[in-house]
Each structure stands twice: as structure tokens, then as C-alpha cells.
Amino acid sequence: MEQIFILGVSRTGSKFYMQLLNSHKDIFISPELIFRHPIKKDFHALLEVSIKEGDSVEKIVDKLFNFKERLPFTRTITKIGKKKLIEGLSLLKELTPYSIFDCFIKLSALHETKSIYGAKFPVHFRYSEELIDNFKDSKIFFLTRDPRAIYVSDVKKKKKESKGEYYRFKVKYLIRFFVLFYTIIEWRMSLKVYEKCMRKYSTNRFKLMKYENVIHENKSVINDIAAFINCSVDDLNLDEIKIVDSSYEGGISADRWKESINSLEKFVFKLLIGRKMKKYGY
């Protein structure tokens, strides 16, 4: 095992897994860097253009430091520093977006004096195969959750964003309508991608993790995670996990979404993805 990645849809407890893995003395999982995404601005596109134009390592690094799309990315690259990043990229046999990204997250882990590295949601799940092909010895945690709970959680997040100083969610009206169908499409597609990967690659490289199990079967989940990455349960420390994600506001609960969804919305979920939900125990 060379790298560990967390993939799947948002609002599925990814920060829990990142923090739990980071409690291990040898593992460091970088935060959500948005390396490869079909909608959001990502730095894969920046690297593609820069390499195509024949930029020097120094110029590539300058462009990365000027890429300030997301705070986790800015914090991570600042922590690494220009000098270390230039030195690391200069040692690469070939400059590609993925070789640069590999160097990036490796240096981030070395800064924390850890040898096993990875990232949380580095690519949108639609690029799962591309990520796996570029990291042939990696292990993947693929996250999912009851799509109705994802929907309710995401509606709350979007409404909160819409009231902030910097509005990030572009659809200001009919938020529930938009998020409802977006959730259904993304959730169904994510599990199709997971199933395809399970057929195409070695199954011992993938572990499907359900948000609900973190709440109801906490110890069992930790045992499964430890077995999957071949470490001792004692190496993972729950005390290191901080409740910082909006998914946990108001206390941890797998069923809190039921208070915030109406009958019509439930019917739409059942009509469009009921069979897939049943397959995965929802």
C-alpha cells in the first residue's frame, strides 16, 4: 500500500475518516484539495496548461501558489513551502498533473513526519478510475450514506452559504428542488462508479463505508478500517476526532433528516432510486 484515498459523495462523514486515519502515527490524509473536478475550479487543469506550455518547475510552483480557490489547498501548499515544492518537483522523472499531485501530497505528509499519505476527496468520484490507474498500489475508502440524509444535510449547507458574505451556491431560488435532483443523480452515479471499480480492479483495494455505521457500529467500523489498511486497532485513536463538520451540528444522529423532509420528496427518492437504495440497505 502506497497511498490511501477517501472518495464518494459529499455529506458522508469524510472528515471523520480523515481524522481517524490521521490519528495513526504513520498516516497523513490531506484535506479536500479539489485536484480534479468536472464543475469546480481545480488545479489539474492549471497543471495541464502549464505543462503543455513548457513552464519551468519554478513557474509551475508560482502558479500553484497563486491558485487560491480553496482554503484547504492554500493552507496545505503554504505549509509545504515554495522551496520544498520546487525541490520535490525537480526530482520527478516526468512532469504530469498526477506526478505533481503525488509529490504535493507526499510532501504534505512528510511535513507532518509521516510516511503513508493520501487525500480526502482529491478527485470527484467520476474520476475514480483515473485516480486508481495513476496510484496502482493505493487503497480506497468509498463513502456513502442514505441519499435522503445527504439531501437534507446539503440543503442546510446551501442555505447557510446563501446567507454568508461570500455567496458560493449560484442557485439562490428553489434550493430544495435543485439539491433534491442533484443528490439523486450524484448518489446513483457514485455507486455505479463504485460497482464498476469493484468489477474492474482487485476488490481488496476498496472498502465501502456507510455513514450510518459510524454512528451505530463505531467499534466495528474502526476494526474494519484497521483490517483494511493492515494496522492495529490500537493505532487509531477516536479521541483525536473533533466535531467540526456541519453534518454533526445538533448532535450525531443517523435519522435526524426525517424531521426535515416532506412526503413528496420521500416519494421522489423512492420513485427514482428506490431500487438502488434498497440494494444498499436504505
MARNU-294241 format. One record per residue (C-alpha): residue number from 0; residue in three letters; y negated, x negated, z negated. Coordinates in pm, whole numbers, plus 32768, in hexadecimal, padded with zeros to 4 digits. Layout:
<pts>
+------+------+------+------+------+
! semi ! baza !    y !    x !    z !
+------+------+------+------+------+
!  NUM !  ALA !    Y !    X !    Z !
...
+------+------+------+------+------+
</pts>
This chain:
<pts>
+------+------+------+------+------+
! semi ! baza !    y !    x !    z !
+------+------+------+------+------+
!    0 !  MET ! 8000 ! 8000 ! 8000 !
!    1 !  GLU ! 7EB2 ! 7F70 ! 806C !
!    2 !  GLN ! 7DBF ! 8093 ! 8046 !
!    3 !  ILE ! 7DAE ! 81EA ! 7FA1 !
!    4 !  PHE ! 7CEA ! 8304 ! 8040 !
!    5 !  ILE ! 7C91 ! 8462 ! 7FCB !
!    6 !  LEU ! 7C7B ! 8560 ! 80E7 !
!    7 !  GLY ! 7C60 ! 86D9 ! 810D !
!    8 !  VAL ! 7B57 ! 87E5 ! 80F3 !
!    9 !  SER ! 7A31 ! 87E0 ! 8003 !
!   10 !  ARG ! 7A29 ! 889A ! 7EB6 !
!   11 !  THR ! 7B90 ! 8831 ! 7E67 !
!   12 !  GLY ! 7B59 ! 874F ! 7D39 !
!   13 !  SER ! 7B3E ! 8606 ! 7DF6 !
!   14 !  LYS ! 7A69 ! 8567 ! 7CE6 !
!   15 !  PHE ! 7B81 ! 85A0 ! 7BEC !
!   16 !  TYR ! 7C73 ! 84D4 ! 7CC0 !
!   17 !  MET ! 7B70 ! 83C7 ! 7D08 !
!   18 !  GLN ! 7B20 ! 839A ! 7B98 !
!   19 !  LEU ! 7C8D ! 83A2 ! 7B2F !
!   20 !  LEU ! 7CEE ! 8298 ! 7C2E !
!   21 !  ASN ! 7BBF ! 81C8 ! 7BCF !
!   22 !  SER ! 7C35 ! 81C7 ! 7A66 !
!   23 !  HIS ! 7D4C ! 80DE ! 7ADC !
!   24 !  LYS ! 7CFA ! 7F71 ! 7A9E !
!   25 !  ASP ! 7D4A ! 7F0D ! 7C06 !
!   26 !  ILE ! 7CCE ! 8039 ! 7CD1 !
!   27 !  PHE ! 7B74 ! 808F ! 7D4E !
!   28 !  ILE ! 7B33 ! 81C3 ! 7E24 !
!   29 !  SER ! 79DA ! 81C9 ! 7EC4 !
!   30 !  PRO ! 7915 ! 8310 ! 7EB8 !
!   31 !  GLU ! 78D5 ! 83F7 ! 7FDF !
!   32 !  LEU ! 783A ! 8311 ! 80E5 !
!   33 !  ILE ! 784F ! 83F4 ! 8219 !
!   34 !  PHE ! 78D5 ! 82E3 ! 82FC !
!   35 !  ARG ! 7959 ! 83D5 ! 8405 !
!   36 !  HIS ! 78F0 ! 8541 ! 8422 !
!   37 !  PRO ! 78D3 ! 8637 ! 8547 !
!   38 !  ILE ! 7794 ! 86DD ! 84C7 !
!   39 !  LYS ! 76E6 ! 860A ! 83C0 !
!   40 !  LYS ! 7635 ! 84C7 ! 8414 !
!   41 !  ASP ! 772F ! 83AC ! 83E4 !
!   42 !  PHE ! 7725 ! 8233 ! 83FD !
!   43 !  HIS ! 7853 ! 821E ! 84E7 !
!   44 !  ALA ! 776B ! 828A ! 8603 !
!   45 !  LEU ! 7668 ! 8188 ! 8597 !
!   46 !  LEU ! 7770 ! 8074 ! 859F !
!   47 !  GLU ! 77F8 ! 80E1 ! 86F2 !
!   48 !  VAL ! 769F ! 80C5 ! 8792 !
!   49 !  SER ! 764E ! 7F7F ! 86E1 !
!   50 !  ILE ! 7793 ! 7ED8 ! 874D !
!   51 !  LYS ! 776C ! 7F58 ! 88B2 !
!   52 !  GLU ! 760D ! 7EC0 ! 88BF !
!   53 !  GLY ! 7698 ! 7D70 ! 884C !
!   54 !  ASP ! 75D6 ! 7D60 ! 8707 !
!   55 !  SER ! 7609 ! 7C35 ! 8625 !
!   56 !  VAL ! 76AA ! 7C5F ! 84CF !
!   57 !  GLU ! 7554 ! 7C37 ! 8430 !
!   58 !  LYS ! 74BF ! 7D4C ! 8506 !
!   59 !  ILE ! 75E7 ! 7E34 ! 84BF !
!   60 !  VAL ! 75B7 ! 7DFB ! 834B !
!   61 !  ASP ! 7440 ! 7E40 ! 836A !
!   62 !  LYS ! 748D ! 7F8A ! 8418 !
!   63 !  LEU ! 7586 ! 7FE9 ! 8308 !
!   64 !  PHE ! 7484 ! 7FA2 ! 81F9 !
!   65 !  ASN ! 738B ! 807F ! 82B1 !
!   66 !  PHE ! 7489 ! 8199 ! 82C7 !
!   67 !  LYS ! 7427 ! 826E ! 819D !
!   68 !  GLU ! 74CC ! 83B8 ! 81EF !
!   69 !  ARG ! 7586 ! 83E1 ! 80A6 !
!   70 !  LEU ! 754C ! 8360 ! 7F47 !
!   71 !  PRO ! 76B8 ! 82F0 ! 7F0B !
!   72 !  PHE ! 76A4 ! 8218 ! 8045 !
!   73 !  THR ! 7554 ! 8183 ! 7FDE !
!   74 !  ARG ! 75D0 ! 8136 ! 7E81 !
!   75 !  THR ! 7711 ! 8099 ! 7F02 !
!   76 !  ILE ! 7671 ! 7FB6 ! 8006 !
!   77 !  THR ! 755E ! 7F4D ! 7F12 !
!   78 !  LYS ! 7669 ! 7EEF ! 7E17 !
!   79 !  ILE ! 771A ! 7E14 ! 7F19 !
!   80 !  GLY ! 75DA ! 7D6A ! 7F8C !
!   81 !  LYS ! 7573 ! 7CE3 ! 80E0 !
!   82 !  LYS ! 75F3 ! 7B83 ! 80A7 !
!   83 !  LYS ! 7754 ! 7BEE ! 8047 !
!   84 !  LEU ! 7768 ! 7CE8 ! 8164 !
!   85 !  ILE ! 76F8 ! 7BE8 ! 8268 !
!   86 !  GLU ! 77F5 ! 7AED ! 81E1 !
!   87 !  GLY ! 790B ! 7BF1 ! 81E9 !
!   88 !  LEU ! 78C1 ! 7C6B ! 834B !
!   89 !  SER ! 78A3 ! 7B06 ! 83CA !
!   90 !  LEU ! 7A10 ! 7ACB ! 836B !
!   91 !  LEU ! 7A91 ! 7BEF ! 843B !
!   92 !  LYS ! 7B5B ! 7B93 ! 8573 !
!   93 !  GLU ! 7AD3 ! 7CC5 ! 8628 !
!   94 !  LEU ! 79AD ! 7DA7 ! 85E1 !
!   95 !  THR ! 7A0D ! 7F14 ! 85FD !
!   96 !  PRO ! 798A ! 803E ! 8536 !
!   97 !  TYR ! 7ACE ! 8049 ! 8470 !
!   98 !  SER ! 7AE5 ! 7ED1 ! 842E !
!   99 !  ILE ! 797E ! 7EDD ! 83AD !
!  100 !  PHE ! 79CC ! 800E ! 82D8 !
!  101 !  ASP ! 7B01 ! 7F61 ! 824B !
!  102 !  CYS ! 7A2E ! 7E33 ! 81ED !
!  103 !  PHE ! 7927 ! 7F19 ! 8157 !
!  104 !  ILE ! 7A12 ! 7FCD ! 8066 !
!  105 !  LYS ! 7AD2 ! 7E8F ! 8017 !
!  106 !  LEU ! 7992 ! 7DE0 ! 7FAD !
!  107 !  SER ! 7935 ! 7F12 ! 7EDF !
!  108 !  ALA ! 7A7D ! 7EF2 ! 7E20 !
!  109 !  LEU ! 7A5A ! 7D79 ! 7DF6 !
!  110 !  HIS ! 7903 ! 7DB5 ! 7D5B !
!  111 !  GLU ! 79BF ! 7E7B ! 7C50 !
!  112 !  THR ! 7AC0 ! 7D5E ! 7C3A !
!  113 !  LYS ! 7BD5 ! 7E3D ! 7CBF !
!  114 !  SER ! 7CD5 ! 7DEA ! 7DCA !
!  115 !  ILE ! 7D4E ! 7F3E ! 7E49 !
!  116 !  TYR ! 7C41 ! 8000 ! 7EFE !
!  117 !  GLY ! 7C00 ! 8144 ! 7FB6 !
!  118 !  ALA ! 7B0A ! 8262 ! 7FD5 !
!  119 !  LYS ! 7AD9 ! 83D3 ! 7F8B !
!  120 !  PHE ! 7AAA ! 84A7 ! 80C4 !
!  121 !  PRO ! 7A49 ! 837A ! 819E !
!  122 !  VAL ! 7A8E ! 844A ! 82D5 !
!  123 !  HIS ! 7A8F ! 85BC ! 831D !
!  124 !  PHE ! 7BFA ! 8630 ! 8312 !
!  125 !  ARG ! 7BF1 ! 8663 ! 848E !
!  126 !  TYR ! 7BF3 ! 84E7 ! 84AA !
!  127 !  SER ! 7D1E ! 84BC ! 83C2 !
!  128 !  GLU ! 7E00 ! 842F ! 84D1 !
!  129 !  GLU ! 7CF5 ! 8339 ! 853E !
!  130 !  LEU ! 7CCE ! 82BF ! 83D7 !
!  131 !  ILE ! 7E47 ! 82A1 ! 83A5 !
!  132 !  ASP ! 7E76 ! 81E1 ! 84EB !
!  133 !  ASN ! 7D6B ! 80E8 ! 8481 !
!  134 !  PHE ! 7DF7 ! 80BE ! 831F !
!  135 !  LYS ! 7F6C ! 80AE ! 8362 !
!  136 !  ASP ! 7FD7 ! 8060 ! 81FC !
!  137 !  SER ! 7EF2 ! 8158 ! 8150 !
!  138 !  LYS ! 7F55 ! 827A ! 8071 !
!  139 !  ILE ! 7EA9 ! 83CA ! 808F !
!  140 !  PHE ! 7E5F ! 84D6 ! 7F8C !
!  141 !  PHE ! 7E20 ! 8616 ! 8052 !
!  142 !  LEU ! 7D69 ! 8718 ! 7F80 !
!  143 !  THR ! 7D6C ! 8891 ! 7F98 !
!  144 !  ARG ! 7D13 ! 89C1 ! 7EC7 !
!  145 !  ASP ! 7D1A ! 8B3B ! 7EDC !
!  146 !  PRO ! 7C29 ! 8B76 ! 8000 !
!  147 !  ARG ! 7B8A ! 8C9C ! 7F4A !
!  148 !  ALA ! 7B2E ! 8BB3 ! 7E2C !
!  149 !  ILE ! 7AA6 ! 8AB4 ! 7F24 !
!  150 !  TYR ! 79D3 ! 8BC8 ! 7FC0 !
!  151 !  VAL ! 793B ! 8C3A ! 7E76 !
!  152 !  SER ! 78F9 ! 8AD4 ! 7E08 !
!  153 !  ASP ! 7855 ! 8A7A ! 7F52 !
!  154 !  VAL ! 7778 ! 8BB1 ! 7F52 !
!  155 !  LYS ! 76F6 ! 8B4D ! 7DFB !
!  156 !  LYS ! 76B9 ! 89EB ! 7E75 !
!  157 !  LYS ! 75FE ! 8A5D ! 7FAD !
!  158 !  LYS ! 7525 ! 8B4F ! 7EE8 !
!  159 !  LYS ! 74CE ! 8A3C ! 7DF3 !
!  160 !  GLU ! 7474 ! 8951 ! 7F11 !
!  161 !  SER ! 7398 ! 8A5B ! 7FB1 !
!  162 !  LYS ! 72BD ! 8A64 ! 7E7B !
!  163 !  GLY ! 7296 ! 88ED ! 7E67 !
!  164 !  GLU ! 716E ! 881D ! 7ED6 !
!  165 !  TYR ! 722F ! 879A ! 8000 !
!  166 !  TYR ! 72E3 ! 88B1 ! 80B3 !
!  167 !  ARG ! 7429 ! 8831 ! 8146 !
!  168 !  PHE ! 74DE ! 896F ! 81AB !
!  169 !  LYS ! 7445 ! 89E4 ! 82F3 !
!  170 !  VAL ! 74BD ! 8B4F ! 82ED !
!  171 !  LYS ! 73C9 ! 8BE6 ! 81F3 !
!  172 !  TYR ! 7434 ! 8D4D ! 8226 !
!  173 !  LEU ! 758D ! 8DEE ! 8224 !
!  174 !  ILE ! 7613 ! 8CC7 ! 815D !
!  175 !  ARG ! 7747 ! 8D85 ! 80E6 !
!  176 !  PHE ! 779F ! 8DF6 ! 8247 !
!  177 !  PHE ! 777D ! 8C98 ! 82D7 !
!  178 !  VAL ! 7838 ! 8BE8 ! 81BD !
!  179 !  LEU ! 7950 ! 8CED ! 81C1 !
!  180 !  PHE ! 79B5 ! 8CA7 ! 8329 !
!  181 !  TYR ! 796C ! 8B33 ! 8312 !
!  182 !  THR ! 7A57 ! 8B1B ! 81E4 !
!  183 !  ILE ! 7B6B ! 8BD9 ! 8295 !
!  184 !  ILE ! 7B56 ! 8B00 ! 83CD !
!  185 !  GLU ! 7B43 ! 89B6 ! 830F !
!  186 !  TRP ! 7C57 ! 8A0A ! 8216 !
!  187 !  ARG ! 7D4A ! 8A7C ! 8322 !
!  188 !  MET ! 7CFB ! 8951 ! 83FF !
!  189 !  SER ! 7D1E ! 8859 ! 82DD !
!  190 !  LEU ! 7E80 ! 88CA ! 8294 !
!  191 !  LYS ! 7EDB ! 88C1 ! 8405 !
!  192 !  VAL ! 7E66 ! 8757 ! 8409 !
!  193 !  TYR ! 7F2F ! 870F ! 82CC !
!  194 !  GLU ! 8069 ! 87AA ! 8363 !
!  195 !  LYS ! 803B ! 86E5 ! 84A6 !
!  196 !  CYS ! 8014 ! 85A0 ! 83E7 !
!  197 !  MET ! 814C ! 85EA ! 831B !
!  198 !  ARG ! 8210 ! 8613 ! 845F !
!  199 !  LYS ! 817A ! 84E3 ! 8509 !
!  200 !  TYR ! 817A ! 83E1 ! 83F3 !
!  201 !  SER ! 8258 ! 8377 ! 82D4 !
!  202 !  THR ! 824C ! 848B ! 81D0 !
!  203 !  ASN ! 8244 ! 8392 ! 80AF !
!  204 !  ARG ! 80DF ! 8340 ! 8115 !
!  205 !  PHE ! 805E ! 849E ! 80C7 !
!  206 !  LYS ! 8039 ! 856A ! 7F8C !
!  207 !  LEU ! 7FB3 ! 86CE ! 7F97 !
!  208 !  MET ! 7EEF ! 8716 ! 7E5B !
!  209 !  LYS ! 7E89 ! 8875 ! 7DF0 !
!  210 !  TYR ! 7D50 ! 88A5 ! 7D1F !
!  211 !  GLU ! 7DF9 ! 89B0 ! 7C4C !
!  212 !  ASN ! 7F04 ! 88BC ! 7BD6 !
!  213 !  VAL ! 7DFB ! 87D7 ! 7B42 !
!  214 !  ILE ! 7DA0 ! 88F5 ! 7A58 !
!  215 !  HIS ! 7EF5 ! 898A ! 7A0D !
!  216 !  GLU ! 7FDA ! 8859 ! 7A25 !
!  217 !  ASN ! 7EFA ! 8738 ! 79C7 !
!  218 !  LYS ! 8006 ! 864B ! 7948 !
!  219 !  SER ! 80EF ! 8699 ! 7A68 !
!  220 !  VAL ! 7FDB ! 864C ! 7B63 !
!  221 !  ILE ! 7F99 ! 84FA ! 7AC4 !
!  222 !  ASN ! 810E ! 84AB ! 7ACA !
!  223 !  ASP ! 8119 ! 8506 ! 7C3C !
!  224 !  ILE ! 7FEA ! 842F ! 7C8A !
!  225 !  ALA ! 8078 ! 8304 ! 7BCE !
!  226 !  ALA ! 81C8 ! 8323 ! 7C7E !
!  227 !  PHE ! 8121 ! 8344 ! 7DD3 !
!  228 !  ILE ! 8056 ! 8203 ! 7DB0 !
!  229 !  ASN ! 816D ! 814E ! 7CF2 !
!  230 !  CYS ! 80BB ! 8112 ! 7BAA !
!  231 !  SER ! 80F3 ! 8169 ! 7A3E !
!  232 !  VAL ! 8068 ! 82AF ! 79B2 !
!  233 !  ASP ! 7FCE ! 81DC ! 789E !
!  234 !  ASP ! 7EF6 ! 812F ! 79A4 !
!  235 !  LEU ! 7E3D ! 8275 ! 79E9 !
!  236 !  ASN ! 7D4A ! 82EA ! 78E0 !
!  237 !  LEU ! 7CD4 ! 8452 ! 78CE !
!  238 !  ASP ! 7BCB ! 83F0 ! 77D1 !
!  239 !  GLU ! 7B10 ! 833D ! 78EA !
!  240 !  ILE ! 7ACF ! 8483 ! 79A4 !
!  241 !  LYS ! 7975 ! 851A ! 7981 !
!  242 !  ILE ! 7928 ! 8682 ! 79DB !
!  243 !  VAL ! 7814 ! 8646 ! 7AD7 !
!  244 !  ASP ! 7874 ! 8729 ! 7BF7 !
!  245 !  SER ! 77DF ! 8883 ! 7C29 !
!  246 !  SER ! 7942 ! 8909 ! 7C53 !
!  247 !  TYR ! 7967 ! 88E9 ! 7ADB !
!  248 !  GLU ! 7824 ! 8991 ! 7A73 !
!  249 !  GLY ! 7869 ! 8A9D ! 796F !
!  250 !  GLY ! 79B2 ! 89FE ! 790D !
!  251 !  ILE ! 7AEE ! 89A6 ! 79CC !
!  252 !  SER ! 7BA4 ! 8AD5 ! 7A54 !
!  253 !  ALA ! 7C86 ! 8B18 ! 7B7D !
!  254 !  ASP ! 7C36 ! 8C8D ! 7B85 !
!  255 !  ARG ! 7ABF ! 8C9D ! 7B48 !
!  256 !  TRP ! 7A85 ! 8CE6 ! 7CB8 !
!  257 !  LYS ! 7B1B ! 8E44 ! 7C8B !
!  258 !  GLU ! 79DC ! 8EB2 ! 7BDA !
!  259 !  SER ! 7904 ! 8E5C ! 7D06 !
!  260 !  ILE ! 79BE ! 8EE1 ! 7E34 !
!  261 !  ASN ! 79BF ! 9044 ! 7EB6 !
!  262 !  SER ! 7AD7 ! 9117 ! 7F49 !
!  263 !  LEU ! 7A62 ! 90F2 ! 80B0 !
!  264 !  GLU ! 7A5D ! 8F77 ! 8096 !
!  265 !  LYS ! 7BBC ! 8F78 ! 8000 !
!  266 !  PHE ! 7C31 ! 9051 ! 8121 !
!  267 !  VAL ! 7B9E ! 8F60 ! 8223 !
!  268 !  PHE ! 7C5A ! 8E3E ! 8184 !
!  269 !  LYS ! 7D9E ! 8F04 ! 8183 !
!  270 !  LEU ! 7D6F ! 8F79 ! 82EA !
!  271 !  LEU ! 7D1A ! 8E25 ! 8380 !
!  272 !  ILE ! 7DE0 ! 8D29 ! 82B1 !
!  273 !  GLY ! 7EBE ! 8DFB ! 81CF !
!  274 !  ARG ! 8000 ! 8D6B ! 825C !
!  275 !  LYS ! 7F89 ! 8C03 ! 8234 !
!  276 !  MET ! 7F0F ! 8C4C ! 80D3 !
!  277 !  LYS ! 8062 ! 8CDB ! 8075 !
!  278 !  LYS ! 810F ! 8BA8 ! 8101 !
!  279 !  TYR ! 8049 ! 8ACD ! 8012 !
!  280 !  GLY ! 8070 ! 8BB1 ! 7EE6 !
!  281 !  TYR ! 7F23 ! 8C6C ! 7EF0 !
+------+------+------+------+------+
</pts>
